[in-house]
Each structure stands twice: as structure tokens, then as C-alpha cells.
Amino acid sequence: MWAVASVPGLLRDTLADSCEFMQIVSVLTDENAKFSKDTLHAHPFRTTSVRKHVHGESAMQSIYNGIVQPEKSSPIILAEDLTKVYMAGKIPVTAVNKVSLAIEPGEFVAIVGPSGSGKSTLFYLLGGLTKATSGRVVIDGIDFASLSDAERTRLRKHRIGFVFQKFNLLPTLSAMGNIEIAYEVSGRAKEGDKKPLDREYLDHLCDLLSIRGRLQHRPSELSGGEQQRVAIARAMITRPAIVLADEPTGNLDTKSSDAVLHMLLRSNQELGQTTLMITHNPEAASIAGRILHMRDGEIVSVESGSRSSLSSWSANGTPAAV
């Protein structure tokens, strides 16, 4: 398993100079980040329990649901009057304007809008990657505004998995290496009871994402769709309660896009994770249970998705004929 400190010198230097590596590190970990006792007392993480994840008429219970998803809380993501203003020289530009939304545990929500609508800025606000100008973001009962930068980093690495448009896979590592190093960087192998990587859970993810036979290949040997599925596995290996996906099909062809969307839907429904996807594509957004349309920094309408059930997909991960 890859530990950041144990990567050979030259390779480690290469990784440290890599923007992809730095993005993974900045999102997942701050090795000096520690919650203060006061913060832990004020914002204790909820314990987990095995529960049934219900979708439509079916209900199933999985050992993974009990670990991935927190105890029922309502909502797990809450934004109240969220506003972000940037300065373009001396001119203030409002990217997000007084957005309020609530997302329940286990929901799949898509935020769709054209370029410049503010959806990506909202993604970064909800993921704790940037601070709001005003308003607040509450993740599973914890207000981001009450945390220091180090504490927000710690909350992200324990509660949120990120999937980016550009995959951000490390080119010198195999698919397996990319997944393992994300687990190492997250700190789970170092903290508390030093939890080792759960190989049974990894096998489950690889089967779910259809990448088991590609784990020893480097990114350059994988198709775009396979790279994105590896990136999804990397995001999920830390068992986050929330998965945030920013334009996950933006660099893919239609066939690969459908496959990735199908896998996101399956992971949401079979693992019970709360999923929030940002996209400019209304067709991609249709797999969500709820679609929020955004324009000029505001949510202007809400609708239900038309492909939010696995029954609307064929066995090979493409939309079923109507």
C-alpha cells in the first residue's frame, strides 16, 4: 500500500510537483490538522449503524451501508442564504446569490446550469473548498463556518468524496496505486485504531464499477470512462457519507458518459451514499432523483429526474429503450 512518506525520493518529488497530487492532498488531508477538544465536544461526528436503504418498492440491507452512511439525520447537507462574491479588480461579482437548499441522506441531487451560472462555485462552497461571503453550510449537523481551515480539511477527508471532471489520476501509478494512495493520504491508516484498507470493500467497489481487471494498468492504458471509474473508486474507498461530483462526464464520449452515470446511480442506490452532481448537461442530470436548475447564481427551478431508477437502464449500463 502506498504511504506518502514511503514513496521513493524521485517519485515522491515528481508527485509533489504534480498539480493532480497536490489537489488530492489539499482535498483529502492536512497532516497537521487536529480537532480541538472544544470543537469535538460541540460537533461530535455521528456514529454509524446498519440500516435499510429503501428505493422505490425494494429495500436491502448491506454491511457497507452501515459503514458508509451515518445515522439518519435530516438534512445531511444544508445551505442557508449562501452567497459568494468575487472581486474582478474593483468590481464585485456575485457568483452565488442567497442560495438555500437541503439534501436528505441517501438522496441523489443534480445541479444543472449553463457556464457561468454559479454551479461550480456552489460545488466548492458545499464541499468546504472555499469560504462563503455570507450564509452558511452545514454538513451532517456541523457548520463549516465554525471550523478552522485545518478542521474543515479534517471534516472533508472523513465525510466527503470528490470526483472531478479531469480524473486527476497520478500517471506514474497503476489504478490500484491511485486508489491506495488516496486511502493513505486520507489518514485512516494512521489515526485511532489505524484501519487498514478493507480489501473486501475494495473488491465490492471494483465489481460495482467494472474495473477489477484494469487495476494493474496505468491511466495512459485506460479509456476515459475507465479512468473516471477509477476516480470514483478512489473517492469512495474512504467510505464517505457524501459524494460530490463536478462534471464527471464532461470529458467523456456518450457511451463512456452513460457508463459512468450508471455507476454513480448504482453506487448511490446500492451503497446508500448521498450524491450531489454538478453538470451543464440536462440529460446527465436526469439520473438524479431531484434536479436543481441554476442561473445567474440562483436556483430558479426544481424538477424530478426521469432516469433515477436502475430499471430505466439496460444491463450493460446504457439507457433502456423507451
C-alpha atoms as a printed R data frame, in Angstrom:
    type eleno elety resid chain resno       x      y       z
1   ATOM     1    CA   MET     A     1   0.000  0.000   0.000
2   ATOM     2    CA   TRP     A     2   1.263  3.467  -0.854
3   ATOM     3    CA   ALA     A     3   2.121  5.792   2.019
4   ATOM     4    CA   VAL     A     4   3.077  9.353   1.097
5   ATOM     5    CA   ALA     A     5   6.102  9.297   3.381
6   ATOM     6    CA   SER     A     6   7.334  5.994   1.944
7   ATOM     7    CA   VAL     A     7   7.179  6.866  -1.759
8   ATOM     8    CA   PRO     A     8  10.748  6.692  -3.157
9   ATOM     9    CA   GLY     A     9  12.516 10.051  -3.302
10  ATOM    10    CA   LEU     A    10  12.465 10.794  -7.037
11  ATOM    11    CA   LEU     A    11   8.907  9.541  -7.469
12  ATOM    12    CA   ARG     A    12   7.776 11.437  -4.390
13  ATOM    13    CA   ASP     A    13   9.356 14.636  -5.742
14  ATOM    14    CA   THR     A    14   7.539 14.048  -9.021
15  ATOM    15    CA   LEU     A    15   4.278 13.540  -7.196
16  ATOM    16    CA   ALA     A    16   4.817 16.619  -5.062
17  ATOM    17    CA   ASP     A    17   5.299 18.695  -8.200
18  ATOM    18    CA   SER     A    18   2.137 17.275  -9.738
19  ATOM    19    CA   CYS     A    19  -0.925 19.509  -9.639
20  ATOM    20    CA   GLU     A    20  -3.066 16.372  -9.518
21  ATOM    21    CA   PHE     A    21  -1.241 15.116  -6.443
22  ATOM    22    CA   MET     A    22  -1.487 18.487  -4.742
23  ATOM    23    CA   GLN     A    23  -5.209 18.658  -5.457
24  ATOM    24    CA   ILE     A    24  -5.734 15.213  -3.921
25  ATOM    25    CA   VAL     A    25  -3.673 16.198  -0.875
26  ATOM    26    CA   SER     A    26  -5.410 19.550  -0.423
27  ATOM    27    CA   VAL     A    27  -8.844 17.964  -0.600
28  ATOM    28    CA   LEU     A    28  -8.180 14.869   1.489
29  ATOM    29    CA   THR     A    29  -5.737 15.766   4.175
30  ATOM    30    CA   ASP     A    30  -3.823 18.188   6.296
31  ATOM    31    CA   GLU     A    31  -1.466 16.012   8.296
32  ATOM    32    CA   ASN     A    32  -1.180 18.667  10.998
33  ATOM    33    CA   ALA     A    33  -4.952 19.142  11.229
34  ATOM    34    CA   LYS     A    34  -6.425 18.222  14.579
35  ATOM    35    CA   PHE     A    35  -9.844 18.944  16.006
36  ATOM    36    CA   SER     A    36  -9.671 20.817  19.272
37  ATOM    37    CA   LYS     A    37 -11.424 19.253  22.233
38  ATOM    38    CA   ASP     A    38 -13.916 22.126  22.208
39  ATOM    39    CA   THR     A    39 -14.734 21.513  18.545
40  ATOM    40    CA   LEU     A    40 -15.149 17.792  19.072
41  ATOM    41    CA   HIS     A    41 -17.444 18.442  22.003
42  ATOM    42    CA   ALA     A    42 -19.509 20.955  20.065
43  ATOM    43    CA   HIS     A    43 -19.623 18.982  16.813
44  ATOM    44    CA   PRO     A    44 -19.233 15.250  17.510
45  ATOM    45    CA   PHE     A    45 -19.323 13.038  14.431
46  ATOM    46    CA   ARG     A    46 -22.370 10.837  14.389
47  ATOM    47    CA   THR     A    47 -21.825  7.138  14.931
48  ATOM    48    CA   THR     A    48 -22.937  4.677  12.288
49  ATOM    49    CA   SER     A    49 -25.342  1.796  12.326
50  ATOM    50    CA   VAL     A    50 -26.578 -0.750   9.808
51  ATOM    51    CA   ARG     A    51 -29.853  0.424   8.300
52  ATOM    52    CA   LYS     A    52 -32.038 -0.421   5.355
53  ATOM    53    CA   HIS     A    53 -31.669  1.731   2.260
54  ATOM    54    CA   VAL     A    54 -35.060  1.990   0.572
55  ATOM    55    CA   HIS     A    55 -35.538  2.805  -3.097
56  ATOM    56    CA   GLY     A    56 -38.998  2.546  -4.626
57  ATOM    57    CA   GLU     A    57 -40.554 -0.750  -3.661
58  ATOM    58    CA   SER     A    58 -37.289 -2.503  -2.832
59  ATOM    59    CA   ALA     A    59 -35.283 -2.451   0.353
60  ATOM    60    CA   MET     A    60 -31.984 -4.090   1.095
61  ATOM    61    CA   GLN     A    61 -29.534 -4.187   3.923
62  ATOM    62    CA   SER     A    62 -25.798 -4.240   3.295
63  ATOM    63    CA   ILE     A    63 -22.830 -4.313   5.628
64  ATOM    64    CA   TYR     A    64 -21.468 -1.430   3.561
65  ATOM    65    CA   ASN     A    65 -24.479  0.813   4.183
66  ATOM    66    CA   GLY     A    66 -23.852  0.677   7.908
67  ATOM    67    CA   ILE     A    67 -20.292  1.940   7.489
68  ATOM    68    CA   VAL     A    68 -20.755  4.370   4.630
69  ATOM    69    CA   GLN     A    69 -23.894  6.181   5.695
70  ATOM    70    CA   PRO     A    70 -24.353  7.969   9.036
71  ATOM    71    CA   GLU     A    71 -27.379  7.557  11.233
72  ATOM    72    CA   LYS     A    72 -30.431  9.217   9.772
73  ATOM    73    CA   SER     A    73 -30.131 12.963  10.039
74  ATOM    74    CA   SER     A    74 -32.270 15.498   8.259
75  ATOM    75    CA   PRO     A    75 -30.785 17.015   6.208
76  ATOM    76    CA   ILE     A    76 -27.197 15.848   5.704
77  ATOM    77    CA   ILE     A    77 -26.362 18.924   3.553
78  ATOM    78    CA   LEU     A    78 -27.899 22.281   4.399
79  ATOM    79    CA   ALA     A    79 -27.178 25.665   2.801
80  ATOM    80    CA   GLU     A    80 -28.807 28.826   4.117
81  ATOM    81    CA   ASP     A    81 -28.674 32.129   2.219
82  ATOM    82    CA   LEU     A    82 -25.337 31.099   0.744
83  ATOM    83    CA   THR     A    83 -23.575 33.943  -1.081
84  ATOM    84    CA   LYS     A    84 -20.150 34.158  -2.705
85  ATOM    85    CA   VAL     A    85 -18.802 37.427  -4.090
86  ATOM    86    CA   TYR     A    86 -15.526 37.667  -6.013
87  ATOM    87    CA   MET     A    87 -13.658 40.850  -6.839
88  ATOM    88    CA   ALA     A    88 -12.847 41.398 -10.519
89  ATOM    89    CA   GLY     A    89 -10.411 44.234  -9.979
90  ATOM    90    CA   LYS     A    90 -12.532 46.750  -8.087
91  ATOM    91    CA   ILE     A    91 -15.824 45.323  -9.328
92  ATOM    92    CA   PRO     A    92 -17.694 42.836  -7.100
93  ATOM    93    CA   VAL     A    93 -19.071 39.818  -8.982
94  ATOM    94    CA   THR     A    94 -21.730 37.700  -7.270
95  ATOM    95    CA   ALA     A    95 -21.194 34.066  -8.286
96  ATOM    96    CA   VAL     A    96 -23.733 32.580  -5.849
97  ATOM    97    CA   ASN     A    97 -26.600 34.684  -4.561
98  ATOM    98    CA   LYS     A    98 -28.518 33.735  -1.395
99  ATOM    99    CA   VAL     A    99 -28.902 30.051  -2.275
100 ATOM   100    CA   SER     A   100 -30.748 27.873   0.220
101 ATOM   101    CA   LEU     A   101 -31.144 24.116  -0.193
102 ATOM   102    CA   ALA     A   102 -31.451 20.943   1.833
103 ATOM   103    CA   ILE     A   103 -30.369 17.440   0.817
104 ATOM   104    CA   GLU     A   104 -31.528 14.375   2.731
105 ATOM   105    CA   PRO     A   105 -29.301 11.353   3.497
106 ATOM   106    CA   GLY     A   106 -29.182  8.942   0.559
107 ATOM   107    CA   GLU     A   107 -30.549 11.445  -1.982
108 ATOM   108    CA   PHE     A   108 -29.120 11.871  -5.471
109 ATOM   109    CA   VAL     A   109 -29.348 15.549  -6.411
110 ATOM   110    CA   ALA     A   110 -28.084 17.199  -9.584
111 ATOM   111    CA   ILE     A   111 -27.415 20.901 -10.007
112 ATOM   112    CA   VAL     A   112 -27.603 21.837 -13.676
113 ATOM   113    CA   GLY     A   113 -26.937 25.123 -15.407
114 ATOM   114    CA   PRO     A   114 -25.005 26.792 -18.218
115 ATOM   115    CA   SER     A   115 -21.422 28.000 -17.948
116 ATOM   116    CA   GLY     A   116 -21.243 30.973 -15.601
117 ATOM   117    CA   SER     A   117 -24.409 30.053 -13.710
118 ATOM   118    CA   GLY     A   118 -22.514 29.634 -10.421
119 ATOM   119    CA   LYS     A   119 -22.912 25.868 -10.117
120 ATOM   120    CA   SER     A   120 -19.174 25.129  -9.783
121 ATOM   121    CA   THR     A   121 -18.788 27.860  -7.161
122 ATOM   122    CA   LEU     A   122 -21.686 26.305  -5.264
123 ATOM   123    CA   PHE     A   123 -19.908 22.927  -5.525
124 ATOM   124    CA   TYR     A   124 -16.781 24.366  -3.912
125 ATOM   125    CA   LEU     A   125 -18.832 26.047  -1.187
126 ATOM   126    CA   LEU     A   126 -20.747 22.870  -0.329
127 ATOM   127    CA   GLY     A   127 -17.518 20.859  -0.346
128 ATOM   128    CA   GLY     A   128 -15.788 23.270   2.009
129 ATOM   129    CA   LEU     A   129 -13.142 24.098  -0.605
130 ATOM   130    CA   THR     A   130 -13.831 27.835  -0.416
131 ATOM   131    CA   LYS     A   131 -15.434 30.130   2.147
132 ATOM   132    CA   ALA     A   132 -18.789 31.828   1.668
133 ATOM   133    CA   THR     A   133 -19.043 35.599   1.732
134 ATOM   134    CA   SER     A   134 -22.227 35.207   3.775
135 ATOM   135    CA   GLY     A   135 -24.675 32.496   4.738
136 ATOM   136    CA   ARG     A   136 -23.686 29.063   5.989
137 ATOM   137    CA   VAL     A   137 -23.116 25.435   5.013
138 ATOM   138    CA   VAL     A   138 -23.952 22.668   7.472
139 ATOM   139    CA   ILE     A   139 -22.680 19.134   6.780
140 ATOM   140    CA   ASP     A   140 -24.352 16.463   8.916
141 ATOM   141    CA   GLY     A   141 -25.011 18.979  11.669
142 ATOM   142    CA   ILE     A   142 -21.582 20.645  11.554
143 ATOM   143    CA   ASP     A   143 -21.403 24.297  10.466
144 ATOM   144    CA   PHE     A   144 -18.389 24.858   8.189
145 ATOM   145    CA   ALA     A   145 -18.181 28.475   9.366
146 ATOM   146    CA   SER     A   146 -17.444 27.335  12.925
147 ATOM   147    CA   LEU     A   147 -14.341 25.389  11.849
148 ATOM   148    CA   SER     A   148 -10.779 26.457  11.180
149 ATOM   149    CA   ASP     A   149  -9.147 25.632   7.844
150 ATOM   150    CA   ALA     A   150  -7.499 22.567   9.366
151 ATOM   151    CA   GLU     A   151 -10.776 21.397  10.882
152 ATOM   152    CA   ARG     A   152 -12.611 21.816   7.579
153 ATOM   153    CA   THR     A   153  -9.931 19.722   5.911
154 ATOM   154    CA   ARG     A   154 -10.426 17.019   8.506
155 ATOM   155    CA   LEU     A   155 -14.200 17.088   8.020
156 ATOM   156    CA   ARG     A   156 -13.777 16.799   4.239
157 ATOM   157    CA   LYS     A   157 -11.477 13.813   4.399
158 ATOM   158    CA   HIS     A   158 -13.803 11.941   6.752
159 ATOM   159    CA   ARG     A   159 -17.187 12.801   5.284
160 ATOM   160    CA   ILE     A   160 -16.873 13.782   1.602
161 ATOM   161    CA   GLY     A   161 -15.563 12.058  -1.516
162 ATOM   162    CA   PHE     A   162 -14.755 14.190  -4.563
163 ATOM   163    CA   VAL     A   163 -14.982 13.231  -8.250
164 ATOM   164    CA   PHE     A   164 -13.513 15.768 -10.678
165 ATOM   165    CA   GLN     A   165 -14.007 16.290 -14.404
166 ATOM   166    CA   LYS     A   166 -10.311 15.815 -15.228
167 ATOM   167    CA   PHE     A   167  -9.934 12.495 -13.304
168 ATOM   168    CA   ASN     A   168  -6.717 13.730 -11.581
169 ATOM   169    CA   LEU     A   169  -5.141 10.272 -11.595
170 ATOM   170    CA   LEU     A   170  -1.417 10.073 -10.931
171 ATOM   171    CA   PRO     A   171   0.173  8.935 -14.219
172 ATOM   172    CA   THR     A   172   3.084  7.068 -12.619
173 ATOM   173    CA   LEU     A   173   0.836  4.808 -10.536
174 ATOM   174    CA   SER     A   174  -1.464  1.982 -11.537
175 ATOM   175    CA   ALA     A   175  -5.199  2.234 -10.995
176 ATOM   176    CA   MET     A   176  -4.746  0.267  -7.783
177 ATOM   177    CA   GLY     A   177  -1.930  2.566  -6.694
178 ATOM   178    CA   ASN     A   178  -4.138  5.614  -7.237
179 ATOM   179    CA   ILE     A   179  -6.841  4.115  -5.041
180 ATOM   180    CA   GLU     A   180  -4.406  3.015  -2.334
181 ATOM   181    CA   ILE     A   181  -2.562  6.321  -2.116
182 ATOM   182    CA   ALA     A   182  -5.862  8.176  -1.685
183 ATOM   183    CA   TYR     A   183  -6.637  5.940   1.276
184 ATOM   184    CA   GLU     A   184  -3.191  6.543   2.750
185 ATOM   185    CA   VAL     A   185  -3.373 10.303   2.264
186 ATOM   186    CA   SER     A   186  -6.781 10.391   3.969
187 ATOM   187    CA   GLY     A   187  -5.058  9.429   7.225
188 ATOM   188    CA   ARG     A   188  -7.275  6.479   8.095
189 ATOM   189    CA   ALA     A   189  -4.291  4.133   8.327
190 ATOM   190    CA   LYS     A   190  -2.622  6.473  10.825
191 ATOM   191    CA   GLU     A   191  -5.375  7.608  13.158
192 ATOM   192    CA   GLY     A   192  -7.028  5.938  16.120
193 ATOM   193    CA   ASP     A   193  -7.276  2.213  15.514
194 ATOM   194    CA   LYS     A   194  -5.266  2.505  12.256
195 ATOM   195    CA   LYS     A   195  -7.841  0.934   9.979
196 ATOM   196    CA   PRO     A   196  -6.210 -0.976   7.120
197 ATOM   197    CA   LEU     A   197  -7.638 -0.793   3.624
198 ATOM   198    CA   ASP     A   198 -10.685 -3.085   3.518
199 ATOM   199    CA   ARG     A   199  -9.924 -5.404   0.596
200 ATOM   200    CA   GLU     A   200 -13.407 -6.908   0.655
201 ATOM   201    CA   TYR     A   201 -14.925 -3.457   0.274
202 ATOM   202    CA   LEU     A   202 -12.400 -2.606  -2.467
203 ATOM   203    CA   ASP     A   203 -13.374 -5.778  -4.347
204 ATOM   204    CA   HIS     A   204 -17.035 -4.789  -3.992
205 ATOM   205    CA   LEU     A   205 -16.324 -1.327  -5.443
206 ATOM   206    CA   CYS     A   206 -14.293 -2.763  -8.311
207 ATOM   207    CA   ASP     A   207 -17.098 -5.151  -9.217
208 ATOM   208    CA   LEU     A   208 -19.646 -2.345  -8.936
209 ATOM   209    CA   LEU     A   209 -17.551 -0.110 -11.200
210 ATOM   210    CA   SER     A   210 -16.403 -2.914 -13.540
211 ATOM   211    CA   ILE     A   211 -12.687 -2.156 -13.129
212 ATOM   212    CA   ARG     A   212 -11.423 -5.316 -11.408
213 ATOM   213    CA   GLY     A   213  -9.481 -6.434 -14.483
214 ATOM   214    CA   ARG     A   214  -7.902 -2.995 -15.017
215 ATOM   215    CA   LEU     A   215  -6.357 -2.309 -11.610
216 ATOM   216    CA   GLN     A   216  -2.765 -3.019 -12.640
217 ATOM   217    CA   HIS     A   217  -2.908 -0.649 -15.620
218 ATOM   218    CA   ARG     A   218  -1.657  2.936 -15.548
219 ATOM   219    CA   PRO     A   219  -4.009  5.790 -16.522
220 ATOM   220    CA   SER     A   220  -2.455  6.054 -20.007
221 ATOM   221    CA   GLU     A   221  -3.530  2.456 -20.616
222 ATOM   222    CA   LEU     A   222  -7.147  3.110 -19.640
223 ATOM   223    CA   SER     A   223 -10.004  4.637 -21.615
224 ATOM   224    CA   GLY     A   224 -11.549  7.903 -20.411
225 ATOM   225    CA   GLY     A   225 -14.517  6.055 -18.957
226 ATOM   226    CA   GLU     A   226 -12.251  3.601 -17.127
227 ATOM   227    CA   GLN     A   227 -10.168  6.452 -15.717
228 ATOM   228    CA   GLN     A   228 -13.287  8.151 -14.388
229 ATOM   229    CA   ARG     A   229 -14.498  4.907 -12.808
230 ATOM   230    CA   VAL     A   230 -11.117  4.530 -11.101
231 ATOM   231    CA   ALA     A   231 -11.502  8.121  -9.878
232 ATOM   232    CA   ILE     A   232 -14.935  7.212  -8.491
233 ATOM   233    CA   ALA     A   233 -13.441  4.200  -6.683
234 ATOM   234    CA   ARG     A   234 -10.725  6.479  -5.292
235 ATOM   235    CA   ALA     A   235 -13.402  8.838  -3.963
236 ATOM   236    CA   MET     A   236 -15.399  6.005  -2.408
237 ATOM   237    CA   ILE     A   237 -12.599  3.939  -0.871
238 ATOM   238    CA   THR     A   238 -12.643  6.170   2.223
239 ATOM   239    CA   ARG     A   239 -16.366  5.361   2.714
240 ATOM   240    CA   PRO     A   240 -17.603  8.971   2.598
241 ATOM   241    CA   ALA     A   241 -21.206  9.710   3.556
242 ATOM   242    CA   ILE     A   242 -21.334 12.267   0.722
243 ATOM   243    CA   VAL     A   243 -20.037 12.074  -2.862
244 ATOM   244    CA   LEU     A   244 -19.628 15.392  -4.723
245 ATOM   245    CA   ALA     A   245 -19.122 15.025  -8.477
246 ATOM   246    CA   ASP     A   246 -18.162 18.050 -10.585
247 ATOM   247    CA   GLU     A   247 -18.956 17.489 -14.292
248 ATOM   248    CA   PRO     A   248 -17.998 13.778 -14.054
249 ATOM   249    CA   THR     A   249 -18.884 13.169 -17.724
250 ATOM   250    CA   GLY     A   250 -17.526 16.440 -19.102
251 ATOM   251    CA   ASN     A   251 -14.518 14.829 -20.838
252 ATOM   252    CA   LEU     A   252 -16.213 11.615 -21.971
253 ATOM   253    CA   ASP     A   253 -17.952 10.402 -25.115
254 ATOM   254    CA   THR     A   254 -21.614  9.392 -24.992
255 ATOM   255    CA   LYS     A   255 -21.028  5.679 -24.329
256 ATOM   256    CA   SER     A   256 -18.496  6.313 -21.565
257 ATOM   257    CA   SER     A   257 -20.721  9.033 -20.088
258 ATOM   258    CA   ASP     A   258 -23.666  6.652 -19.857
259 ATOM   259    CA   ALA     A   259 -21.485  4.023 -18.170
260 ATOM   260    CA   VAL     A   260 -20.183  6.495 -15.564
261 ATOM   261    CA   LEU     A   261 -23.664  7.875 -14.877
262 ATOM   262    CA   HIS     A   262 -24.977  4.347 -14.415
263 ATOM   263    CA   MET     A   263 -22.193  3.595 -11.942
264 ATOM   264    CA   LEU     A   264 -22.898  6.777  -9.960
265 ATOM   265    CA   LEU     A   265 -26.565  5.832  -9.782
266 ATOM   266    CA   ARG     A   266 -25.761  2.263  -8.711
267 ATOM   267    CA   SER     A   267 -23.341  3.415  -6.016
268 ATOM   268    CA   ASN     A   268 -25.929  5.851  -4.701
269 ATOM   269    CA   GLN     A   269 -28.657  3.230  -4.527
270 ATOM   270    CA   GLU     A   270 -26.589  0.194  -3.529
271 ATOM   271    CA   LEU     A   271 -24.193  1.859  -1.083
272 ATOM   272    CA   GLY     A   272 -26.683  4.424   0.201
273 ATOM   273    CA   GLN     A   273 -24.354  7.386  -0.219
274 ATOM   274    CA   THR     A   274 -25.675 10.901  -0.610
275 ATOM   275    CA   THR     A   275 -24.669 12.124  -4.078
276 ATOM   276    CA   LEU     A   276 -24.542 15.675  -5.411
277 ATOM   277    CA   MET     A   277 -23.589 16.067  -9.076
278 ATOM   278    CA   ILE     A   278 -22.809 19.305 -10.895
279 ATOM   279    CA   THR     A   279 -23.393 19.285 -14.657
280 ATOM   280    CA   HIS     A   280 -24.244 21.507 -17.606
281 ATOM   281    CA   ASN     A   281 -25.965 18.567 -19.334
282 ATOM   282    CA   PRO     A   282 -29.715 18.165 -18.631
283 ATOM   283    CA   GLU     A   283 -29.621 14.585 -19.930
284 ATOM   284    CA   ALA     A   284 -26.899 13.643 -17.437
285 ATOM   285    CA   ALA     A   285 -28.835 15.393 -14.671
286 ATOM   286    CA   SER     A   286 -31.902 13.268 -15.400
287 ATOM   287    CA   ILE     A   287 -30.453 10.323 -13.440
288 ATOM   288    CA   ALA     A   288 -30.865 12.279 -10.202
289 ATOM   289    CA   GLY     A   289 -33.934 11.970  -8.044
290 ATOM   290    CA   ARG     A   290 -34.082 15.768  -7.820
291 ATOM   291    CA   ILE     A   291 -32.722 18.333 -10.277
292 ATOM   292    CA   LEU     A   292 -31.996 21.928  -9.266
293 ATOM   293    CA   HIS     A   293 -31.688 24.360 -12.166
294 ATOM   294    CA   MET     A   294 -29.286 27.228 -11.608
295 ATOM   295    CA   ARG     A   295 -28.872 30.514 -13.451
296 ATOM   296    CA   ASP     A   296 -27.134 33.784 -12.578
297 ATOM   297    CA   GLY     A   297 -26.084 32.456  -9.186
298 ATOM   298    CA   GLU     A   298 -29.560 31.412  -8.098
299 ATOM   299    CA   ILE     A   299 -31.650 28.234  -8.088
300 ATOM   300    CA   VAL     A   300 -34.541 29.054 -10.400
301 ATOM   301    CA   SER     A   301 -36.479 25.778 -10.637
302 ATOM   302    CA   VAL     A   302 -36.675 22.209  -9.345
303 ATOM   303    CA   GLU     A   303 -37.810 19.022 -11.084
304 ATOM   304    CA   SER     A   304 -37.644 15.232 -10.711
305 ATOM   305    CA   GLY     A   305 -35.285 13.100 -12.777
306 ATOM   306    CA   SER     A   306 -36.652 10.810 -15.479
307 ATOM   307    CA   ARG     A   307 -33.891  8.156 -15.267
308 ATOM   308    CA   SER     A   308 -33.467  7.968 -11.490
309 ATOM   309    CA   SER     A   309 -34.327  4.260 -11.279
310 ATOM   310    CA   LEU     A   310 -31.936  1.455 -12.181
311 ATOM   311    CA   SER     A   311 -34.837 -0.200 -14.007
312 ATOM   312    CA   SER     A   312 -34.600  2.570 -16.622
313 ATOM   313    CA   TRP     A   313 -31.121  1.284 -17.597
314 ATOM   314    CA   SER     A   314 -30.201 -1.846 -19.509
315 ATOM   315    CA   ALA     A   315 -27.886 -4.461 -18.027
316 ATOM   316    CA   ASN     A   316 -24.833 -3.051 -19.855
317 ATOM   317    CA   GLY     A   317 -25.189  0.399 -18.291
318 ATOM   318    CA   THR     A   318 -26.933  2.216 -21.149
319 ATOM   319    CA   PRO     A   319 -30.350  3.870 -21.005
320 ATOM   320    CA   ALA     A   320 -33.081  1.333 -21.707
321 ATOM   321    CA   ALA     A   321 -35.158  1.830 -24.834
322 ATOM   322    CA   VAL     A   322 -38.452  3.583 -24.220
